[in-house]
């Protein structure tokens, strides 16, 4: 059995997928990009503001699922330019306090809407 998670506090999917799905005690959050859910516009300017919006989108989805960042067990970070790693890491790290999740960071040739960062997470649902 699965349950689809959807909140207006995060961007609507830009394709045939859900913001998140709960299944088998896990919450699978689809990759989030820096779209402001309030106006549907991309947050551009610098990698720090992009990453902050991505993390805020993830937080909104987690809240809708009834959990928070402490429930995340695995993240995947996709970067257009690995030179942005340190700045992304700093923003990303500010959302966790201890027992960090497993993670991978991958440089990719391109991302949806030509953004610089996309992050997906998997969390546990007690």
C-alpha positions in Angstrom: 0.0 0.0 0.0 1.3 3.5 -0.8 0.1 7.0 0.1 0.9 10.0 -2.1 1.9 13.2 -0.3 1.0 16.5 -1.8 1.2 20.0 -0.3 0.7 23.5 -1.8 3.7 24.6 0.4 6.1 22.9 -2.1 6.2 23.2 -5.9 3.7 21.2 -7.9 5.4 18.4 -9.9 6.6 19.4 -13.4 6.0 16.0 -14.8 4.2 12.7 -14.1 5.4 12.1 -10.5 4.3 12.9 -6.9 6.1 15.2 -4.5 6.5 12.2 -2.2 5.2 8.7 -1.6 4.9 6.8 1.7 5.4 3.0 1.3 6.8 0.3 3.5 7.6 2.6 6.4 9.6 5.0 4.2 8.9 8.4 2.7 10.4 8.8 -0.8 10.7 12.6 -1.6 11.1 13.4 -5.3 14.0 15.6 -6.4 13.3 19.2 -5.5 14.6 22.2 -7.4 14.5 25.9 -6.4 11.0 26.7 -7.4 9.2 29.1 -5.0 5.8 27.4 -4.4 4.2 30.8 -3.7 4.7 32.2 -7.2 5.9 29.3 -9.2 9.1 31.1 -10.1 12.7 29.8 -10.0 14.9 31.2 -7.3 18.0 32.3 -9.1 20.9 34.5 -8.3 23.3 32.3 -6.4 23.7 28.7 -5.4 23.1 29.5 -1.7 19.6 30.9 -2.3 18.9 28.0 -4.7 19.9 25.4 -2.2 17.9 27.1 0.6 14.8 27.1 -1.5 15.3 23.4 -2.3 15.7 22.5 1.4 12.6 24.6 2.3 10.6 22.7 -0.3 11.9 19.4 1.1 10.9 20.6 4.6 7.4 21.4 3.5 6.9 17.9 2.1 8.3 16.3 5.2 6.0 18.3 7.4 3.0 17.2 5.2 4.2 13.6 5.7 4.3 14.1 9.5 8.1 14.0 9.9 11.1 16.2 9.8 14.8 16.2 8.8 15.7 13.9 11.6 13.8 11.1 9.8 15.9 11.3 6.7 18.1 8.3 6.1 19.5 9.0 2.6 19.9 12.0 0.3 21.0 12.4 -3.2 22.4 15.8 -4.3 22.7 16.5 -8.0 24.9 19.5 -9.0 25.5 21.0 -12.4 28.9 22.2 -11.2 30.9 20.5 -8.5 32.6 23.9 -7.7 29.3 24.7 -5.9 29.8 21.8 -3.5 31.1 23.7 -0.5 28.3 26.3 -0.6 25.6 23.7 -1.1 27.1 21.6 1.7 27.0 24.5 4.1 23.3 25.2 3.5 22.4 21.5 3.4 24.2 20.9 6.7 22.4 23.7 8.5 19.1 21.7 8.3 20.6 18.7 10.3 21.8 18.7 13.9 23.2 15.2 14.4 23.1 11.7 13.0 23.5 12.9 9.5 21.9 10.8 6.7 23.8 8.8 4.2 24.5 10.9 1.1 25.9 11.0 -2.4 26.7 14.1 -4.5 26.8 13.7 -8.2 27.8 16.2 -10.9 25.4 16.0 -13.8 25.3 17.6 -17.3 22.0 19.2 -16.8 19.0 19.4 -14.5 15.3 20.3 -15.1 14.6 24.0 -15.8 18.4 24.4 -16.1 18.8 24.7 -12.3 22.1 24.3 -10.5 21.0 21.9 -7.8 18.4 19.2 -7.2 18.0 17.1 -4.0 16.0 14.0 -3.3 15.6 12.3 0.1 14.4 9.1 1.6 13.1 9.1 5.2 11.6 6.7 7.7 8.1 7.1 8.9 7.6 5.8 12.4 
